[in-house]
Amino acid sequence: MTAGIALWVLVVAVALGAPGLYAYKKGLLFFAHGVPHDSAAAILQRDTVAQRLLADTGTAPAVDSVPPTTRSPADTARARLVPPGTPGRLTLQGLPAGARVTLNGAPFRGSQGEVPPNVYKLAVQAEGYAAFERQVIVSPGAPLTVKVDLRPSRDSKFGPCEQYGPAYNQDGICWDARPVPLASTKIPVPADAPIVPRPAILLCHVSRSGETMEVRVFVRSNVDPFNDQALDLAKTLRWNPAQKNGEPVDSWVQVQFVPERQ
């Protein structure tokens, strides 16, 4: 190898002389050195730049810009629409017993029922109360609850506390302390009775002097003889009468009569 290099230097010196030898040593001759190879880092750098350029010229993937199909509020409302002629349900609260109710002059039975959609004049008349009138709007298929706020009438033959009904003693108008029986309301039942009666609830009209003036069965027992026994007992009861503003008053009260096995 050393001999080859020496021979090559000799050839250059003979052919080109001293200037050629100097140029060879300084690397000025193109054939004096091989073409330098690119380093791995340079290749990677060029590749990376090329990839970026190619990426910049590429087309971004298409994005579905159409939003998912949704139902608009109008569509939902249409799906829930009630046919125009569907009756609504009218409920009257605080309606006293025996009250006469009309809608635009036509009788309305009971405290609740189906009513065709419309605008109505509701009128309620009851003994002991002033007439009640109110405009109501019944919508198709919708419930409507109306509180019947009856006021006592001074011109009536009966006052609001003389007859019992759903609005009796509303807001404590009749009494603020209820009547209390002075004796037990338990009714003895034989130990060998095949059926144990359910309690009976009686409606008692009590005078201001503490006597039972009237009795009605409000909730019946499942055994008829037990109802009769409860009525007989209630008629003989003595009471601490109801009071209004510290004064005894007549009153209506519900009392439960319960069976007691012997």
C-alpha positions in Angstrom: 0.0 0.0 0.0 2.8 2.4 0.9 4.7 1.5 -2.3 1.6 2.3 -4.3 1.2 5.7 -2.8 4.9 6.5 -3.3 4.6 5.5 -7.0 1.5 7.7 -7.4 3.3 10.7 -5.9 6.3 10.1 -8.2 4.0 10.1 -11.2 2.4 13.4 -10.2 5.8 14.9 -9.5 7.1 13.9 -12.9 4.0 14.8 -14.9 3.1 18.1 -13.2 6.3 19.1 -11.5 6.6 20.9 -8.2 3.4 22.9 -8.6 1.4 19.7 -9.2 2.9 18.1 -6.2 2.0 21.1 -4.1 -1.6 21.2 -5.4 -2.0 17.5 -4.6 -0.9 17.9 -1.0 -3.4 20.8 -0.6 -6.2 18.7 -2.0 -6.8 21.1 -4.9 -6.9 18.3 -7.5 -10.4 16.9 -8.0 -9.1 13.3 -8.1 -7.1 13.8 -4.9 -10.0 12.9 -2.6 -13.1 10.9 -3.0 -16.4 12.5 -3.1 -17.5 12.8 0.6 -20.4 10.7 1.6 -23.4 12.3 3.1 -23.8 11.6 6.8 -26.9 9.7 8.1 -28.0 12.9 9.9 -27.9 14.9 6.7 -29.9 12.3 4.8 -32.5 12.2 7.5 -32.7 15.9 7.6 -33.3 16.1 3.8 -35.8 13.3 4.1 -37.6 15.1 6.8 -37.8 18.4 4.9 -39.0 16.5 1.8 -41.7 14.8 3.8 -42.9 18.2 5.2 -43.0 19.7 1.7 -45.0 16.7 0.5 -47.3 17.0 3.5 -47.9 20.7 2.9 -48.9 20.1 -0.7 -51.3 17.2 0.3 -55.0 17.6 0.7 -56.5 17.4 4.2 -58.9 14.5 4.7 -62.5 15.4 4.1 -64.6 16.1 7.2 -68.3 15.5 7.3 -69.6 19.0 8.0 -73.2 18.0 7.9 -74.5 17.8 11.5 -76.5 14.7 12.6 -80.1 14.9 11.9 -82.1 16.2 14.9 -85.7 16.8 15.5 -86.6 20.4 15.8 -88.8 21.6 18.7 -91.6 22.2 16.2 -91.5 18.6 15.1 -91.6 17.4 18.7 -94.5 19.7 19.5 -96.4 18.4 16.4 -95.8 14.9 17.6 -97.5 15.7 21.0 -100.4 17.7 19.7 -103.8 16.7 21.1 -106.7 16.6 18.6 -108.7 19.9 19.0 -111.9 18.2 20.2 -110.4 16.1 22.9 -112.3 16.8 26.2 -110.4 18.2 29.2 -111.0 17.1 32.8 -112.5 19.6 35.2 -112.1 19.1 39.0 -113.9 21.3 41.5 -112.4 21.5 45.0 -114.3 22.5 48.1 -117.7 21.8 46.6 -120.3 21.6 49.4 -122.9 18.8 49.5 -126.0 19.6 47.6 -124.4 22.4 45.5 -125.8 23.1 42.1 -123.1 23.6 39.4 -123.6 24.8 35.9 -121.2 25.5 32.9 -122.7 28.1 30.6 -126.1 27.3 32.1 -125.8 23.5 31.6 -125.8 21.3 34.7 -122.4 19.8 35.7 -122.8 16.6 37.8 -120.4 15.8 40.7 -117.1 17.4 41.5 -115.2 16.2 38.4 -115.8 15.1 34.9 -114.9 15.3 31.2 -115.7 18.7 29.5 -115.4 19.7 25.8 -112.7 22.4 25.3 -114.2 25.8 25.5 -114.5 29.0 27.6 -117.2 28.6 30.3 -119.0 30.6 32.9 -118.8 28.4 36.0 -121.6 29.0 38.5 -122.1 27.3 41.9 -125.0 27.8 44.2 -125.3 26.2 47.6 -127.6 26.6 50.6 -126.0 29.0 53.1 -123.5 30.5 50.7 -123.4 33.4 48.3 -123.4 32.5 44.6 -120.0 31.7 43.1 -119.2 32.6 39.5 -115.9 32.3 37.6 -114.7 32.1 34.0 -112.8 28.9 33.2 -110.9 27.9 30.1 -110.9 24.1 29.3 -108.1 23.2 26.9 -108.1 20.0 24.8 -107.0 17.0 26.7 -105.7 19.0 29.7 -106.7 18.8 33.4 -108.1 21.8 35.1 -108.7 22.2 38.9 -110.8 25.0 40.3 -111.1 25.8 44.0 -114.6 26.8 44.7 -114.2 29.5 47.4 -117.7 29.9 48.8 -118.6 32.8 51.1 -121.3 32.5 53.8 -124.5 34.3 52.9 -126.3 36.3 55.6 -129.6 36.2 53.6 -129.7 32.4 53.6 -132.1 30.3 55.7 -129.2 28.1 56.8 -125.7 29.3 57.8 -122.5 27.7 56.5 -122.1 25.8 59.8 -125.5 24.3 60.0 -125.0 21.7 57.2 -122.1 19.4 56.8 -120.2 19.3 53.5 -116.7 19.3 52.0 -116.3 23.0 52.8 -117.6 22.6 56.4 -115.5 24.5 58.9 -113.2 25.7 56.2 -110.5 28.1 57.6 -112.1 27.4 61.1 -115.2 29.4 60.3 -117.4 27.1 62.5 -115.3 26.2 65.4 -111.6 26.2 66.5 -111.9 23.5 69.2 -113.6 20.2 68.2 -116.2 18.5 70.3 -115.0 15.6 72.4 -117.1 12.6 73.6 -117.2 12.0 77.4 -117.5 8.2 77.0 -115.5 5.6 75.2 -116.5 4.9 71.5 -115.3 1.3 71.7 -117.9 -1.4 71.1 -117.5 -4.9 72.7 -117.4 -7.8 70.3 -117.7 -11.5 71.5 -114.4 -13.4 71.6 -115.9 -16.2 69.4 -117.2 -13.8 66.8 -116.5 -15.4 63.3 -115.7 -12.0 61.8 -114.1 -9.0 63.5 -115.9 -5.9 62.3 -114.0 -3.0 60.8 -114.4 0.4 62.5 -117.3 2.5 61.5 -117.1 6.3 61.2 -120.2 8.3 62.2 -121.0 11.9 61.5 -122.4 13.4 64.7 -124.2 16.7 65.1 -123.5 18.0 68.6 -125.3 20.8 70.3 -123.7 23.6 72.2 -125.0 22.0 75.4 -123.1 18.8 74.7 -125.9 16.5 73.4 -126.1 14.4 70.3 -128.7 16.0 68.0 -128.3 13.8 64.9 -126.1 10.9 63.8 -125.3 9.5 60.3 -123.1 6.7 59.1 -120.2 8.3 57.2 -118.1 5.2 56.6 -119.8 1.8 57.1 -118.3 -1.2 58.8 -118.3 -4.6 57.0 -120.7 -5.9 59.6 -124.2 -4.3 59.6 -125.0 -5.1 63.2 -121.9 -3.3 64.2 -123.1 -0.2 62.4 -126.4 -0.4 64.3 -124.5 -0.7 67.6 -122.4 2.3 66.7 -125.5 4.4 65.9 -127.2 3.4 69.2 -124.1 4.3 71.2 -123.6 7.7 69.4 -127.1 8.8 70.2 -126.6 8.4 73.9 -123.2 10.1 74.0 -122.5 13.3 76.0 -119.9 15.7 74.8 -117.7 18.6 75.7 -119.1 20.9 73.0 -117.1 22.6 70.3 -115.9 26.1 70.9 -115.5 29.2 68.8 -113.5 32.0 70.4 -114.0 30.4 73.8 -117.8 30.0 73.5 -119.7 26.7 73.0 -121.2 26.2 69.6 -123.2 23.6 67.7 -121.0 21.5 65.5 -120.6 18.5 63.2 -117.8 16.0 63.8 -116.6 12.6 62.5 -116.1 10.0 65.2 -114.6 6.5 64.7 -116.3 3.6 66.6 -113.9 0.6 66.9 -114.6 -3.0 67.9 -113.1 -4.4 71.1 -112.9 -8.2 71.7 -114.1 -9.4 75.1 
